[in-house]
Amino acid sequence: MFQLRYVNGFDHPNILAGQGSLGLEVLDQVPDVDAIVVPTGI
C-alpha cells in the first residue's frame, strides 16, 4: 500500500545536514551569540 522508509534520527546524513544548517541559521541571525542550549535525549 505505502512504501515507507525508516530514517534514523541520529545517523542519517540528511538529519545531520539539517542540524548543521540550523546552527548556521542561528549564527547568521544572531552573530554575537554566546551560547545555544538545546534539549537532547538518550
N, CA, C and O atoms as a Maestro MAE file, in Angstrom:
{
 s_m_m2io_version
 :::
 2.0.0
}

f_m_ct {
 s_m_title
 :::
 protein
 m_atom[168] {
  # First column is atom index #
  i_m_mmod_type
  r_m_x_coord
  r_m_y_coord
  r_m_z_coord
  i_m_residue_number
  s_m_chain_name
  s_m_pdb_residue_name
  s_m_pdb_atom_name
  i_m_atomic_number
  :::
  1 25 0.828 -1.180 0.000 1 A "MET " " N  " 7
  2 3 0.000 0.000 0.000 1 A "MET " " CA " 6
  3 2 0.879 1.254 0.000 1 A "MET " " C  " 6
  4 15 0.902 1.997 -0.981 1 A "MET " " O  " 8
  5 25 1.595 1.484 1.089 2 A "PHE " " N  " 7
  6 3 2.511 2.616 1.165 2 A "PHE " " CA " 6
  7 2 3.930 2.091 1.250 2 A "PHE " " C  " 6
  8 15 4.183 1.079 1.904 2 A "PHE " " O  " 8
  9 25 4.840 2.760 0.606 3 A "GLN " " N  " 7
  10 3 6.250 2.417 0.745 3 A "GLN " " CA " 6
  11 2 6.874 3.433 1.687 3 A "GLN " " C  " 6
  12 15 7.096 4.587 1.323 3 A "GLN " " O  " 8
  13 25 7.149 2.988 2.891 4 A "LEU " " N  " 7
  14 3 7.704 3.872 3.910 4 A "LEU " " CA " 6
  15 2 9.189 3.608 4.065 4 A "LEU " " C  " 6
  16 15 9.649 2.485 3.858 4 A "LEU " " O  " 8
  17 25 9.929 4.618 4.422 5 A "ARG " " N  " 7
  18 3 11.359 4.481 4.646 5 A "ARG " " CA " 6
  19 2 11.671 4.905 6.066 5 A "ARG " " C  " 6
  20 15 11.263 5.979 6.509 5 A "ARG " " O  " 8
  21 25 12.397 4.055 6.777 6 A "TYR " " N  " 7
  22 3 12.828 4.382 8.135 6 A "TYR " " CA " 6
  23 2 14.038 5.299 8.050 6 A "TYR " " C  " 6
  24 15 15.010 4.988 7.362 6 A "TYR " " O  " 8
  25 25 13.982 6.427 8.747 7 A "VAL " " N  " 7
  26 3 15.104 7.358 8.817 7 A "VAL " " CA " 6
  27 2 15.527 7.451 10.270 7 A "VAL " " C  " 6
  28 15 14.773 7.931 11.117 7 A "VAL " " O  " 8
  29 25 16.738 6.990 10.554 8 A "ASN " " N  " 7
  30 3 17.271 7.058 11.905 8 A "ASN " " CA " 6
  31 2 17.437 8.525 12.286 8 A "ASN " " C  " 6
  32 15 18.003 9.302 11.517 8 A "ASN " " O  " 8
  33 25 16.962 8.904 13.440 9 A "GLY " " N  " 7
  34 3 17.010 10.292 13.877 9 A "GLY " " CA " 6
  35 2 18.383 10.776 14.295 9 A "GLY " " C  " 6
  36 15 18.529 11.931 14.695 9 A "GLY " " O  " 8
  37 25 19.394 9.924 14.212 10 A "PHE " " N  " 7
  38 3 20.722 10.319 14.673 10 A "PHE " " CA " 6
  39 2 21.800 10.139 13.620 10 A "PHE " " C  " 6
  40 15 22.720 10.954 13.548 10 A "PHE " " O  " 8
  41 25 21.720 9.099 12.800 11 A "ASP " " N  " 7
  42 3 22.814 8.766 11.894 11 A "ASP " " CA " 6
  43 2 22.554 9.075 10.421 11 A "ASP " " C  " 6
  44 15 23.465 8.932 9.605 11 A "ASP " " O  " 8
  45 25 21.379 9.481 10.067 12 A "HIS " " N  " 7
  46 3 21.074 9.708 8.655 12 A "HIS " " CA " 6
  47 2 21.729 11.008 8.184 12 A "HIS " " C  " 6
  48 15 21.626 12.023 8.872 12 A "HIS " " O  " 8
  49 25 22.398 11.001 7.030 13 A "PRO " " N  " 7
  50 3 23.094 12.199 6.539 13 A "PRO " " CA " 6
  51 2 22.193 13.427 6.398 13 A "PRO " " C  " 6
  52 15 22.636 14.546 6.655 13 A "PRO " " O  " 8
  53 25 20.937 13.231 5.996 14 A "ASN " " N  " 7
  54 3 20.035 14.383 5.857 14 A "ASN " " CA " 6
  55 2 19.704 15.004 7.212 14 A "ASN " " C  " 6
  56 15 19.553 16.221 7.312 14 A "ASN " " O  " 8
  57 25 19.589 14.181 8.251 15 A "ILE " " N  " 7
  58 3 19.329 14.696 9.597 15 A "ILE " " CA " 6
  59 2 20.533 15.498 10.074 15 A "ILE " " C  " 6
  60 15 20.378 16.592 10.616 15 A "ILE " " O  " 8
  61 25 21.725 14.960 9.874 16 A "LEU " " N  " 7
  62 3 22.943 15.662 10.286 16 A "LEU " " CA " 6
  63 2 23.103 16.979 9.532 16 A "LEU " " C  " 6
  64 15 23.487 17.987 10.124 16 A "LEU " " O  " 8
  65 25 22.814 16.979 8.243 17 A "ALA " " N  " 7
  66 3 22.923 18.202 7.452 17 A "ALA " " CA " 6
  67 2 21.913 19.243 7.920 17 A "ALA " " C  " 6
  68 15 22.229 20.431 7.981 17 A "ALA " " O  " 8
  69 25 20.705 18.807 8.249 18 A "GLY " " N  " 7
  70 3 19.687 19.739 8.738 18 A "GLY " " CA " 6
  71 2 20.073 20.360 10.060 18 A "GLY " " C  " 6
  72 15 19.846 21.549 10.282 18 A "GLY " " O  " 8
  73 25 20.656 19.562 10.943 19 A "GLN " " N  " 7
  74 3 21.098 20.099 12.229 19 A "GLN " " CA " 6
  75 2 22.216 21.111 12.024 19 A "GLN " " C  " 6
  76 15 22.256 22.141 12.698 19 A "GLN " " O  " 8
  77 25 23.112 20.825 11.105 20 A "GLY " " N  " 7
  78 3 24.203 21.758 10.819 20 A "GLY " " CA " 6
  79 2 23.697 23.057 10.224 20 A "GLY " " C  " 6
  80 15 24.180 24.132 10.580 20 A "GLY " " O  " 8
  81 25 22.727 22.973 9.319 21 A "SER " " N  " 7
  82 3 22.206 24.197 8.714 21 A "SER " " CA " 6
  83 2 21.426 25.024 9.734 21 A "SER " " C  " 6
  84 15 21.397 26.252 9.642 21 A "SER " " O  " 8
  85 25 20.803 24.371 10.693 22 A "LEU " " N  " 7
  86 3 20.103 25.104 11.752 22 A "LEU " " CA " 6
  87 2 21.096 25.934 12.563 22 A "LEU " " C  " 6
  88 15 20.826 27.089 12.891 22 A "LEU " " O  " 8
  89 25 22.240 25.342 12.882 23 A "GLY " " N  " 7
  90 3 23.276 26.080 13.605 23 A "GLY " " CA " 6
  91 2 23.772 27.276 12.814 23 A "GLY " " C  " 6
  92 15 23.996 28.345 13.382 23 A "GLY " " O  " 8
  93 25 23.945 27.112 11.513 24 A "LEU " " N  " 7
  94 3 24.388 28.222 10.668 24 A "LEU " " CA " 6
  95 2 23.336 29.324 10.601 24 A "LEU " " C  " 6
  96 15 23.676 30.507 10.580 24 A "LEU " " O  " 8
  97 25 22.067 28.946 10.568 25 A "GLU " " N  " 7
  98 3 20.995 29.945 10.545 25 A "GLU " " CA " 6
  99 2 20.969 30.755 11.835 25 A "GLU " " C  " 6
  100 15 20.762 31.968 11.801 25 A "GLU " " O  " 8
  101 25 21.175 30.098 12.964 26 A "VAL " " N  " 7
  102 3 21.219 30.812 14.246 26 A "VAL " " CA " 6
  103 2 22.370 31.807 14.237 26 A "VAL " " C  " 6
  104 15 22.193 32.964 14.618 26 A "VAL " " O  " 8
  105 25 23.542 31.369 13.806 27 A "LEU " " N  " 7
  106 3 24.699 32.267 13.772 27 A "LEU " " CA " 6
  107 2 24.510 33.400 12.774 27 A "LEU " " C  " 6
  108 15 25.030 34.497 12.980 27 A "LEU " " O  " 8
  109 25 23.777 33.152 11.698 28 A "ASP " " N  " 7
  110 3 23.507 34.196 10.716 28 A "ASP " " CA " 6
  111 2 22.586 35.265 11.295 28 A "ASP " " C  " 6
  112 15 22.768 36.454 11.032 28 A "ASP " " O  " 8
  113 25 21.597 34.844 12.084 29 A "GLN " " N  " 7
  114 3 20.629 35.784 12.640 29 A "GLN " " CA " 6
  115 2 21.117 36.448 13.920 29 A "GLN " " C  " 6
  116 15 20.735 37.581 14.215 29 A "GLN " " O  " 8
  117 25 21.959 35.753 14.682 30 A "VAL " " N  " 7
  118 3 22.470 36.286 15.951 30 A "VAL " " CA " 6
  119 2 23.986 36.036 15.979 30 A "VAL " " C  " 6
  120 15 24.446 35.115 16.654 30 A "VAL " " O  " 8
  121 25 24.761 36.849 15.250 31 A "PRO " " N  " 7
  122 3 26.192 36.570 15.107 31 A "PRO " " CA " 6
  123 2 26.992 36.657 16.404 31 A "PRO " " C  " 6
  124 15 28.057 36.049 16.503 31 A "PRO " " O  " 8
  125 25 26.510 37.388 17.388 32 A "ASP " " N  " 7
  126 3 27.274 37.532 18.635 32 A "ASP " " CA " 6
  127 2 26.734 36.635 19.753 32 A "ASP " " C  " 6
  128 15 26.873 36.962 20.932 32 A "ASP " " O  " 8
  129 25 26.125 35.512 19.389 33 A "VAL " " N  " 7
  130 3 25.569 34.589 20.379 33 A "VAL " " CA " 6
  131 2 26.699 33.988 21.221 33 A "VAL " " C  " 6
  132 15 27.748 33.616 20.696 33 A "VAL " " O  " 8
  133 25 26.467 33.902 22.522 34 A "ASP " " N  " 7
  134 3 27.465 33.333 23.431 34 A "ASP " " CA " 6
  135 2 27.238 31.848 23.674 34 A "ASP " " C  " 6
  136 15 28.196 31.100 23.866 34 A "ASP " " O  " 8
  137 25 25.979 31.414 23.669 35 A "ALA " " N  " 7
  138 3 25.677 30.014 23.950 35 A "ALA " " CA " 6
  139 2 24.348 29.645 23.307 35 A "ALA " " C  " 6
  140 15 23.463 30.483 23.135 35 A "ALA " " O  " 8
  141 25 24.234 28.380 22.960 36 A "ILE " " N  " 7
  142 3 22.984 27.826 22.450 36 A "ILE " " CA " 6
  143 2 22.672 26.605 23.306 36 A "ILE " " C  " 6
  144 15 23.492 25.693 23.414 36 A "ILE " " O  " 8
  145 25 21.500 26.584 23.907 37 A "VAL " " N  " 7
  146 3 21.091 25.471 24.762 37 A "VAL " " CA " 6
  147 2 20.017 24.685 24.022 37 A "VAL " " C  " 6
  148 15 18.996 25.242 23.620 37 A "VAL " " O  " 8
  149 25 20.251 23.394 23.847 38 A "VAL " " N  " 7
  150 3 19.297 22.546 23.136 38 A "VAL " " CA " 6
  151 2 18.989 21.306 23.961 38 A "VAL " " C  " 6
  152 15 19.867 20.799 24.659 38 A "VAL " " O  " 8
  153 25 17.765 20.812 23.893 39 A "PRO " " N  " 7
  154 3 17.437 19.578 24.604 39 A "PRO " " CA " 6
  155 2 17.997 18.372 23.854 39 A "PRO " " C  " 6
  156 15 18.045 18.361 22.624 39 A "PRO " " O  " 8
  157 25 18.410 17.383 24.590 40 A "THR " " N  " 7
  158 3 18.877 16.132 23.985 40 A "THR " " CA " 6
  159 2 18.250 14.960 24.720 40 A "THR " " C  " 6
  160 15 17.802 15.097 25.858 40 A "THR " " O  " 8
  161 25 18.221 13.850 24.087 41 A "GLY " " N  " 7
  162 3 17.668 12.653 24.708 41 A "GLY " " CA " 6
  163 2 18.656 11.514 24.636 41 A "GLY " " C  " 6
  164 15 19.716 11.618 24.019 41 A "GLY " " O  " 8
  165 25 18.290 10.434 25.275 42 A "ILE " " N  " 7
  166 3 19.173 9.265 25.283 42 A "ILE " " CA " 6
  167 2 18.818 8.354 24.138 42 A "ILE " " C  " 6
  168 15 19.443 7.309 23.963 42 A "ILE " " O  " 8
  :::
 }
 m_bond[167] {
  # First column is bond index #
  i_m_from
  i_m_to
  i_m_order
  :::
  1 1 2 1
  2 2 3 1
  3 3 4 2
  4 3 5 1
  5 5 6 1
  6 6 7 1
  7 7 8 2
  8 7 9 1
  9 9 10 1
  10 10 11 1
  11 11 12 2
  12 11 13 1
  13 13 14 1
  14 14 15 1
  15 15 16 2
  16 15 17 1
  17 17 18 1
  18 18 19 1
  19 19 20 2
  20 19 21 1
  21 21 22 1
  22 22 23 1
  23 23 24 2
  24 23 25 1
  25 25 26 1
  26 26 27 1
  27 27 28 2
  28 27 29 1
  29 29 30 1
  30 30 31 1
  31 31 32 2
  32 31 33 1
  33 33 34 1
  34 34 35 1
  35 35 36 2
  36 35 37 1
  37 37 38 1
  38 38 39 1
  39 39 40 2
  40 39 41 1
  41 41 42 1
  42 42 43 1
  43 43 44 2
  44 43 45 1
  45 45 46 1
  46 46 47 1
  47 47 48 2
  48 47 49 1
  49 49 50 1
  50 50 51 1
  51 51 52 2
  52 51 53 1
  53 53 54 1
  54 54 55 1
  55 55 56 2
  56 55 57 1
  57 57 58 1
  58 58 59 1
  59 59 60 2
  60 59 61 1
  61 61 62 1
  62 62 63 1
  63 63 64 2
  64 63 65 1
  65 65 66 1
  66 66 67 1
  67 67 68 2
  68 67 69 1
  69 69 70 1
  70 70 71 1
  71 71 72 2
  72 71 73 1
  73 73 74 1
  74 74 75 1
  75 75 76 2
  76 75 77 1
  77 77 78 1
  78 78 79 1
  79 79 80 2
  80 79 81 1
  81 81 82 1
  82 82 83 1
  83 83 84 2
  84 83 85 1
  85 85 86 1
  86 86 87 1
  87 87 88 2
  88 87 89 1
  89 89 90 1
  90 90 91 1
  91 91 92 2
  92 91 93 1
  93 93 94 1
  94 94 95 1
  95 95 96 2
  96 95 97 1
  97 97 98 1
  98 98 99 1
  99 99 100 2
  100 99 101 1
  101 101 102 1
  102 102 103 1
  103 103 104 2
  104 103 105 1
  105 105 106 1
  106 106 107 1
  107 107 108 2
  108 107 109 1
  109 109 110 1
  110 110 111 1
  111 111 112 2
  112 111 113 1
  113 113 114 1
  114 114 115 1
  115 115 116 2
  116 115 117 1
  117 117 118 1
  118 118 119 1
  119 119 120 2
  120 119 121 1
  121 121 122 1
  122 122 123 1
  123 123 124 2
  124 123 125 1
  125 125 126 1
  126 126 127 1
  127 127 128 2
  128 127 129 1
  129 129 130 1
  130 130 131 1
  131 131 132 2
  132 131 133 1
  133 133 134 1
  134 134 135 1
  135 135 136 2
  136 135 137 1
  137 137 138 1
  138 138 139 1
  139 139 140 2
  140 139 141 1
  141 141 142 1
  142 142 143 1
  143 143 144 2
  144 143 145 1
  145 145 146 1
  146 146 147 1
  147 147 148 2
  148 147 149 1
  149 149 150 1
  150 150 151 1
  151 151 152 2
  152 151 153 1
  153 153 154 1
  154 154 155 1
  155 155 156 2
  156 155 157 1
  157 157 158 1
  158 158 159 1
  159 159 160 2
  160 159 161 1
  161 161 162 1
  162 162 163 1
  163 163 164 2
  164 163 165 1
  165 165 166 1
  166 166 167 1
  167 167 168 2
  :::
 }
}
